[in-house]
């Protein structure tokens, strides 16, 4: 029974070539904006159907903007 010829592969790794650059993406900021957007949208939906007062929607929206502004100033 004939034997198959095997090829020897050589893999090299140059760590300098694949250095990961520092991420400039603000994942926490994106998460907070998405979270507040979903929350305010849900409150608007409830306010339209008269389940809650519009003042609550305005109050929560102002709080969300203040929290995001504080987060951006801290960065």
N, C-alpha and C positions, 0 to 999 in steps of 0.2 A: 504494500500500500504506500503510494508516494506521499511524502510530507509536503505540506504547504509552506511556501516561503513566507516568512514573517517580516514585516517592515518595522523598523524601530523608529518611532517618532520622538523627536526631541522638542520639548516645550520650554521656552524661556520666558521669564517675567521680568520686566524692567519697572520697578516701583516708581521711578521718577516719571515715566511716560504716562502712567495712569493715576497721577495724584488727583484726588477729588478737590475741586475748588470749593471755597466756602460758599454756602448757599445764601443768596441774597433774597430769597423768598421768605415772606413773613407768614409762616403757617399759623401761628397763634392769632395774628390779626385777621387772617382770612376766616379762621374758625369762629372768632368772636362776631365778625360781621355776619356770617351765615347764621349763627345761633340767634343773634338779635333780629335779623331779618325774618326768620321763621317765627320767632315769638311775637313780633309786632304784627306780622301778617295774620297769625292766628287770632290775635286780639282784635284786629280790624274786622275779621270775619265775624267774630262774636258781637262786635259793636254794631255791625250792619244788621244783624238779626235781632237787635235790641236785647241781647243777653247781658251785656255790660255797658257801662257808661263810656262815652267818648273821652271823658276826662282821664280815665284810666289809660286809654290808648296813648293820649298825649303825654301823660306822666311817664309811662314806661318808655316811650320813644325818647323823651328828654334824658332819662336816666341812661338809656343805651348810648346816646351820643356823648354824654359826659364820661361814661366808662371808657368808650373808645378813644376819646380825646386824652384822657389821663393815661391810657396805655401808650398812645403815640408819643406823648410828652416824656414818658418814662424811658422810652427806647432811645 
